[in-house]
Amino acid sequence: MAIVALAGSPSANSRSTALLRHVLAAFPDTTPRTEIVLRDLPAAALVRADVDDAAIRQAREQVAAARLVVIATPIYKASYSGLLKTFLDLLPQDALRGKAVLALGTGGSAAHLLALDYALKPVLSALGARHILDTVYAVDAQFTPHPLHGHVAHDEVVQRVARALAEGPLPLRAASPLALAA
Ligand SMILES: Cc1cc2nc3c(=O)[nH]c(=O)nc-3n(C[C@H](O)[C@H](O)[C@H](O)COP(=O)(O)O)c2cc1C
């Protein structure tokens, strides 16, 4: 059962992407996984909704093949990133039906704690998702800069991700879930 991870931050050194990688690291090495960094997709194809572009087509196929879709986004202007929206808009209408979806968000403050729930969840639902795991929101202060991984999430965030994944369809590592090598 495959996992696809969508990194929705426009930033190169991204906290939400670091959190996404924590999640990917929690699964056994044998679990097929693909990380799609949306900022690396061709910008013109994204803004022109060019679903015939080769990279966009491949990304759509990778989403279609996944059983678990993990989506990470920064909170911008009280919502999820525009970059993420440009990609979600290119997915077929029922793209998330039959899949579990875990949404992760990072924001500068707790003021937009519910942004994933009020802004992103309706979109996931419109795309057919019926198994949406508990969302995980973390603030910037819950990350520590790391020379290798960019940022490392604090334990309380990692534990919340582990609890959300416990309701998911795929087995986690038996020991030290979500641990990243220091
Ligand atoms: C254009 C822009 C808009 C932002 N708007 C918000 C916001 O409305 N609420 C919030 O809590 N943080 C906001 N932030 C802060 C980011 O959400 C926060 O730093 C986040 O962790 C960045 O994630 P990233 O490192 O994955 O890009 C904003 C940052 C930028 C650059």
The ligand as an SDF file (V2000), in Angstrom:
LIG
                    3D

 31 33  0  0  0  0  0  0  0  0999 V2000
    2.7560   35.0550    3.0100 C   0  0  0  0  0  0  0  0  0  0  0  0
    2.6760   34.4820    4.3970 C   0  0  0  0  0  0  0  0  0  0  0  0
    1.4700   34.4830    5.0550 C   0  0  0  0  0  0  0  0  0  0  0  0
    1.3730   33.9340    6.3390 C   0  0  0  0  0  0  0  0  0  0  0  0
    0.1530   33.9350    6.9640 N   0  0  0  0  0  0  0  0  0  0  0  0
    0.0380   33.3530    8.1790 C   0  0  0  0  0  0  0  0  0  0  0  0
   -1.2370   33.2980    8.8230 C   0  0  0  0  0  0  0  0  0  0  0  0
   -2.2470   33.7880    8.3290 O   0  0  0  0  0  0  0  0  0  0  0  0
   -1.2990   32.6810   10.0370 N   0  0  0  0  0  0  0  0  0  0  0  0
   -0.2000   32.1190   10.6450 C   0  0  0  0  0  0  0  0  0  0  0  0
   -0.3290   31.5480   11.7380 O   0  0  0  0  0  0  0  0  0  0  0  0
    1.0350   32.1720   10.0450 N   0  0  0  0  0  0  0  0  0  0  0  0
    1.1670   32.7620    8.8360 C   0  0  0  0  0  0  0  0  0  0  0  0
    2.3830   32.7910    8.2130 N   0  0  0  0  0  0  0  0  0  0  0  0
    3.5390   32.1080    8.8560 C   0  0  0  0  0  0  0  0  0  0  0  0
    3.7450   30.7110    8.2760 C   0  0  0  0  0  0  0  0  0  0  0  0
    2.5230   29.9950    8.1980 O   0  0  0  0  0  0  0  0  0  0  0  0
    4.6750   29.8680    9.1470 C   0  0  0  0  0  0  0  0  0  0  0  0
    5.9280   30.4940    9.2820 O   0  0  0  0  0  0  0  0  0  0  0  0
    4.8190   28.4630    8.5930 C   0  0  0  0  0  0  0  0  0  0  0  0
    5.4160   27.6140    9.5650 O   0  0  0  0  0  0  0  0  0  0  0  0
    5.6540   28.4210    7.3440 C   0  0  0  0  0  0  0  0  0  0  0  0
    5.6740   27.0800    6.9030 O   0  0  0  0  0  0  0  0  0  0  0  0
    6.8210   26.5600    5.9270 P   0  0  0  0  0  0  0  0  0  0  0  0
    8.1440   26.7460    6.6620 O   0  0  0  0  0  0  0  0  0  0  0  0
    6.4990   25.1320    5.6950 O   0  0  0  0  0  0  0  0  0  0  0  0
    6.7440   27.3860    4.6850 O   0  0  0  0  0  0  0  0  0  0  0  0
    2.5140   33.3730    6.9680 C   0  0  0  0  0  0  0  0  0  0  0  0
    3.7460   33.4020    6.2840 C   0  0  0  0  0  0  0  0  0  0  0  0
    3.8190   33.9410    5.0270 C   0  0  0  0  0  0  0  0  0  0  0  0
    5.1670   33.9600    4.3170 C   0  0  0  0  0  0  0  0  0  0  0  0
  1  2  1  0
  2  3  1  0
  2 30  2  0
  3  4  2  0
  4  5  1  0
  4 28  1  0
  5  6  2  0
  6  7  1  0
  6 13  1  0
  7  8  2  0
  7  9  1  0
  9 10  1  0
 10 11  2  0
 10 12  1  0
 12 13  2  0
 13 14  1  0
 14 15  1  0
 14 28  1  0
 15 16  1  0
 16 17  1  0
 16 18  1  0
 18 19  1  0
 18 20  1  0
 20 21  1  0
 20 22  1  0
 22 23  1  0
 23 24  1  0
 24 25  2  0
 24 26  1  0
 24 27  1  0
 28 29  2  0
 29 30  1  0
 30 31  1  0
M  END
$$$$
